[in-house]
């Protein structure tokens, strides 16, 4: 399985926000934002902070992509 944050990027565009604006509003680090940009795993705390700042649900910012990897 893989994680995709495409929904987050679309939401930021819709709200006319930059990644830097989200970092400030959510109180997350630039390192966490870089991980999000690479579709890497981040802590649940980071995701909750983003959802709180954007007043949305976690399903509004991310989705799980099923892959054929056998090493899950």
PyMOL commands that set and color helices and strands:
alter all, ss='L'
color gray80, all
select helices_A, chain A and resi 6-14+19-26+30-37+44-54+58-60
alter helices_A, ss='H'
color red, helices_A
select strands_A, chain A and resi 2-4+63-65
alter strands_A, ss='S'
color yellow, strands_A
deselect
rebuild
show_as cartoon
